[in-house]
Amino acid sequence: MKPAFSVISFTAAAGTAQGLVVMLAVATLTGRDASSAMTLTCLAVALVLLVLGLGASFLHLGRPERAWRAIAMWRTSWLSREVIVLPAFIVLVAAWAVAVQQGLRVAALPAAAVLGAALLWLCTAQIYACLRFIAEWAHPLTLITYTLTGLASGAVLSCALAAAVGDGAWLTVAGPWALTLTFAAWAARSASLARNATLKPRSTAQSATGLHAPRVVQKSMGMSAGAFNTREFFHGATAVVLRQVRWLVHGLAYAGPAALMVAAVRDPTAPAALWWAAAALQAPGVLADRWLFFAQARHPQNLYYQAVS
């Protein structure tokens, strides 16, 4: 599939915001509240990421003024459900921020935030996991990796923000969790990449064309000029590029930040720059991971339009 930057940036930004909110919510529900300054900072950053993600998603629409119609199929479409859950989650996070600013403690808001984040991850992942004809997506690991990557990136960002506002207590508690979640996300994504590397298409050139000769070779793209089918269902990158991006994902999204976090967790007096470096390294890594998620997906229609000898 051809990765659309609007969708890549939306899923990356929203996932990090969800992870950031969940970290705060779980800490609050377990009696390990962050300071008011830390909580307001994290909620404000989460809101910015969610709004930017929502704005980026509009760039993927041919007619943005008709975006409201996307909710019409909520009974059967995971995309419609996502369109409903995302604004509701934004309102919920904003309400929590206002409550904290007013000095109010409403236990229902953190609990609702965890539920809202979980529902948003479910809707986003199921948009792709429900497509049974794309084997790279149609697997529980899609939901697992979306959730764990969001939690990991949100946890790392929360530690970077804690270092900025001087909340050492948060770093003591959340630092090890950020490292653990990063390793968990790395393990899940590695399992997903390993699985995808072994997949074999169910359809072949023979089954697609009905020609049962031992060797069927496609000589053209299937039409005389480029069209939607040739532009939107294939990224055009070579296998070498895919391998390079895969190593980039391992290094930037997981290995690099993990190495920096190990140093920061082991030494409580470590400079705040370590946490900021981990977050800065992980952000482009997550974007590369999202690009690879879409680029690895092989749409069956490419048997007609893309494989040119």
PAPATOR-299380 format. One record per residue (C-alpha): residue number from 1; residue in three letters; z, x, y. Coordinates in steps of 0.25 Angstrom, whole numbers, plus 5000, padded with zeros to 4 digits. Layout:
BEGIN
   resi   resn      Z      X      Y
    NUM    Ala      Z      X      Y
...
***
This chain:
BEGIN
   resi   resn      Z      X      Y
      1    Met   5000   5000   5000
      2    Lys   4998   5004   5014
      3    Pro   5012   5006   5021
      4    Ala   5013   4999   5034
      5    Phe   5022   5007   5044
      6    Ser   5027   4994   5050
      7    Val   5033   4990   5036
      8    Ile   5037   5004   5033
      9    Ser   5045   5005   5046
     10    Phe   5051   4991   5044
     11    Thr   5056   4993   5030
     12    Ala   5062   5007   5034
     13    Ala   5069   5002   5047
     14    Ala   5074   4989   5041
     15    Gly   5079   4996   5029
     16    Thr   5087   5006   5036
     17    Ala   5093   4996   5046
     18    Gln   5097   4987   5034
     19    Gly   5104   5000   5027
     20    Leu   5111   5003   5040
     21    Val   5116   4988   5042
     22    Val   5120   4988   5027
     23    Met   5128   5001   5028
     24    Leu   5136   4995   5040
     25    Ala   5138   4982   5034
     26    Val   5143   4987   5021
     27    Ala   5153   4997   5028
     28    Thr   5158   4985   5036
     29    Leu   5160   4976   5024
     30    Thr   5167   4987   5017
     31    Gly   5177   4989   5029
     32    Arg   5170   5003   5033
     33    Asp   5165   4998   5046
     34    Ala   5158   5008   5055
     35    Ser   5162   5009   5069
     36    Ser   5157   4999   5079
     37    Ala   5148   5009   5086
     38    Met   5142   5013   5072
     39    Thr   5140   4999   5068
     40    Leu   5133   4995   5081
     41    Thr   5124   5007   5081
     42    Cys   5120   5005   5066
     43    Leu   5117   4990   5068
     44    Ala   5109   4993   5081
     45    Val   5101   5003   5074
     46    Ala   5099   4993   5062
     47    Leu   5094   4983   5072
     48    Val   5084   4992   5078
     49    Leu   5078   4996   5065
     50    Leu   5077   4982   5060
     51    Val   5070   4977   5073
     52    Leu   5061   4989   5072
     53    Gly   5058   4986   5058
     54    Leu   5055   4971   5061
     55    Gly   5046   4976   5073
     56    Ala   5039   4985   5063
     57    Ser   5036   4974   5053
     58    Phe   5029   4966   5064
     59    Leu   5019   4978   5065
     60    His   5015   4974   5051
     61    Leu   5010   4960   5055
     62    Gly   4996   4957   5058
     63    Arg   5001   4945   5067
     64    Pro   5016   4948   5071
     65    Glu   5017   4935   5079
     66    Arg   5016   4928   5066
     67    Ala   5027   4936   5060
     68    Trp   5037   4924   5060
     69    Arg   5028   4917   5049
     70    Ala   5032   4928   5039
     71    Ile   5045   4920   5036
     72    Ala   5037   4908   5031
     73    Met   5036   4913   5016
     74    Trp   5051   4916   5015
     75    Arg   5052   4909   5002
     76    Thr   5042   4918   4994
     77    Ser   5040   4930   5003
     78    Trp   5049   4942   5004
     79    Leu   5042   4946   5017
     80    Ser   5046   4933   5023
     81    Arg   5060   4934   5019
     82    Glu   5061   4948   5025
     83    Val   5056   4942   5038
     84    Ile   5067   4933   5038
     85    Val   5078   4943   5034
     86    Leu   5075   4954   5043
     87    Pro   5077   4946   5056
     88    Ala   5089   4940   5050
     89    Phe   5095   4954   5047
     90    Ile   5092   4959   5061
     91    Val   5100   4947   5067
     92    Leu   5111   4950   5057
     93    Val   5112   4964   5061
     94    Ala   5111   4961   5076
     95    Ala   5123   4951   5074
     96    Trp   5131   4961   5067
     97    Ala   5129   4971   5079
     98    Val   5133   4960   5089
     99    Ala   5145   4957   5081
    100    Val   5149   4972   5080
    101    Gln   5146   4973   5095
    102    Gln   5155   4962   5098
    103    Gly   5166   4967   5090
    104    Leu   5165   4956   5079
    105    Arg   5167   4958   5064
    106    Val   5159   4949   5056
    107    Ala   5159   4952   5041
    108    Ala   5148   4943   5038
    109    Leu   5138   4951   5046
    110    Pro   5139   4964   5038
    111    Ala   5138   4956   5025
    112    Ala   5126   4948   5030
    113    Ala   5119   4961   5035
    114    Val   5120   4967   5021
    115    Leu   5114   4954   5015
    116    Gly   5103   4954   5026
    117    Ala   5100   4969   5023
    118    Ala   5099   4966   5008
    119    Leu   5090   4954   5010
    120    Leu   5081   4962   5019
    121    Trp   5079   4973   5009
    122    Leu   5077   4963   4998
    123    Cys   5066   4956   5006
    124    Thr   5059   4969   5011
    125    Ala   5059   4975   4997
    126    Gln   5054   4962   4990
    127    Ile   5042   4961   4999
    128    Tyr   5037   4973   4991
    129    Ala   5044   4972   4978
    130    Cys   5039   4958   4975
    131    Leu   5025   4963   4975
    132    Arg   5023   4964   4960
    133    Phe   5009   4970   4961
    134    Ile   5014   4982   4968
    135    Ala   5022   4989   4957
    136    Glu   5028   5000   4967
    137    Trp   5035   4989   4974
    138    Ala   5038   4978   4964
    139    His   5051   4984   4959
    140    Pro   5066   4983   4962
    141    Leu   5066   4997   4967
    142    Thr   5059   4992   4980
    143    Leu   5071   4984   4984
    144    Ile   5081   4995   4980
    145    Thr   5073   5006   4988
    146    Tyr   5072   4998   5000
    147    Thr   5087   4994   5000
    148    Leu   5092   5008   4997
    149    Thr   5083   5015   5006
    150    Gly   5087   5006   5017
    151    Leu   5102   5008   5014
    152    Ala   5100   5023   5014
    153    Ser   5093   5024   5027
    154    Gly   5102   5014   5033
    155    Ala   5114   5022   5028
    156    Val   5109   5035   5033
    157    Leu   5106   5030   5047
    158    Ser   5120   5024   5048
    159    Cys   5126   5038   5045
    160    Ala   5116   5044   5056
    161    Leu   5121   5033   5066
    162    Ala   5136   5035   5062
    163    Ala   5134   5050   5065
    164    Ala   5128   5046   5079
    165    Val   5140   5037   5083
    166    Gly   5150   5046   5076
    167    Asp   5155   5037   5065
    168    Gly   5160   5047   5055
    169    Ala   5167   5037   5047
    170    Trp   5153   5030   5044
    171    Leu   5147   5043   5040
    172    Thr   5159   5046   5030
    173    Val   5156   5032   5023
    174    Ala   5141   5030   5025
    175    Gly   5136   5044   5023
    176    Pro   5138   5045   5008
    177    Trp   5132   5031   5007
    178    Ala   5120   5035   5015
    179    Leu   5118   5047   5006
    180    Thr   5120   5038   4993
    181    Leu   5111   5028   4998
    182    Thr   5100   5038   5001
    183    Phe   5101   5044   4987
    184    Ala   5101   5030   4981
    185    Ala   5088   5026   4989
    186    Trp   5082   5039   4985
    187    Ala   5084   5036   4971
    188    Ala   5079   5022   4972
    189    Arg   5066   5027   4979
    190    Ser   5064   5038   4970
    191    Ala   5064   5028   4958
    192    Ser   5055   5019   4965
    193    Leu   5045   5031   4968
    194    Ala   5046   5036   4954
    195    Arg   5043   5022   4949
    196    Asn   5031   5020   4958
    197    Ala   5025   5033   4954
    198    Thr   5024   5028   4939
    199    Leu   5018   5015   4942
    200    Lys   5004   5012   4937
    201    Pro   4996   5001   4943
    202    Arg   4995   4989   4934
    203    Ser   4981   4986   4939
    204    Thr   4969   4996   4938
    205    Ala   4955   4997   4943
    206    Gln   4950   4991   4930
    207    Ser   4960   4979   4931
    208    Ala   4957   4977   4946
    209    Thr   4942   4977   4944
    210    Gly   4941   4971   4930
    211    Leu   4933   4983   4926
    212    His   4938   4988   4913
    213    Ala   4931   5001   4912
    214    Pro   4939   5014   4909
    215    Arg   4937   5019   4923
    216    Val   4935   5011   4936
    217    Val   4934   5018   4949
    218    Gln   4934   5012   4962
    219    Lys   4924   5017   4972
    220    Ser   4927   5010   4985
    221    Met   4938   5003   4992
    222    Gly   4933   4989   4988
    223    Met   4927   4985   5001
    224    Ser   4917   4992   5010
    225    Ala   4927   4994   5022
    226    Gly   4942   4994   5024
    227    Ala   4950   4981   5023
    228    Phe   4964   4976   5022
    229    Asn   4964   4979   5007
    230    Thr   4961   4994   5009
    231    Arg   4970   4996   5021
    232    Glu   4983   4989   5018
    233    Phe   4985   4992   5003
    234    Phe   4983   5007   5002
    235    His   4990   5018   5011
    236    Gly   4978   5028   5009
    237    Ala   4988   5040   5006
    238    Thr   4986   5049   4995
    239    Ala   4995   5052   4983
    240    Val   4999   5065   4990
    241    Val   5003   5058   5002
    242    Leu   5012   5048   4994
    243    Arg   5018   5060   4987
    244    Gln   5022   5067   5000
    245    Val   5027   5054   5006
    246    Arg   5036   5052   4993
    247    Trp   5042   5066   4995
    248    Leu   5044   5063   5010
    249    Val   5052   5050   5006
    250    His   5061   5058   4996
    251    Gly   5063   5069   5007
    252    Leu   5065   5061   5020
    253    Ala   5071   5048   5015
    254    Tyr   5080   5053   5004
    255    Ala   5082   5068   5001
    256    Gly   5082   5073   5016
    257    Pro   5092   5063   5021
    258    Ala   5101   5064   5008
    259    Ala   5102   5079   5010
    260    Leu   5106   5077   5025
    261    Met   5116   5066   5021
    262    Val   5122   5075   5010
    263    Ala   5125   5086   5021
    264    Ala   5131   5075   5030
    265    Val   5140   5068   5020
    266    Arg   5146   5081   5014
    267    Asp   5150   5086   5028
    268    Pro   5157   5075   5037
    269    Thr   5155   5085   5049
    270    Ala   5140   5086   5047
    271    Pro   5132   5083   5060
    272    Ala   5127   5069   5063
    273    Ala   5113   5075   5063
    274    Leu   5113   5075   5048
    275    Trp   5114   5060   5047
    276    Trp   5103   5059   5058
    277    Ala   5094   5068   5051
    278    Ala   5096   5060   5038
    279    Ala   5092   5047   5045
    280    Ala   5080   5054   5052
    281    Leu   5075   5060   5039
    282    Gln   5077   5047   5031
    283    Ala   5070   5038   5041
    284    Pro   5055   5043   5039
    285    Gly   5058   5045   5025
    286    Val   5061   5030   5023
    287    Leu   5048   5027   5031
    288    Ala   5041   5036   5021
    289    Asp   5047   5029   5010
    290    Arg   5043   5016   5015
    291    Trp   5028   5021   5017
    292    Leu   5028   5026   5002
    293    Phe   5034   5013   4997
    294    Phe   5021   5006   5002
    295    Ala   5011   5017   4999
    296    Gln   5015   5018   4985
    297    Ala   5013   5003   4982
    298    Arg   4999   5001   4975
    299    His   4993   4988   4978
    300    Pro   4984   4983   4967
    301    Gln   4973   4979   4977
    302    Asn   4970   4994   4979
    303    Leu   4964   4994   4965
    304    Tyr   4952   4987   4973
    305    Tyr   4952   4993   4986
    306    Gln   4959   5007   4987
    307    Ala   4956   5016   4975
    308    Val   4944   5023   4978
    309    Ser   4939   5035   4970
***
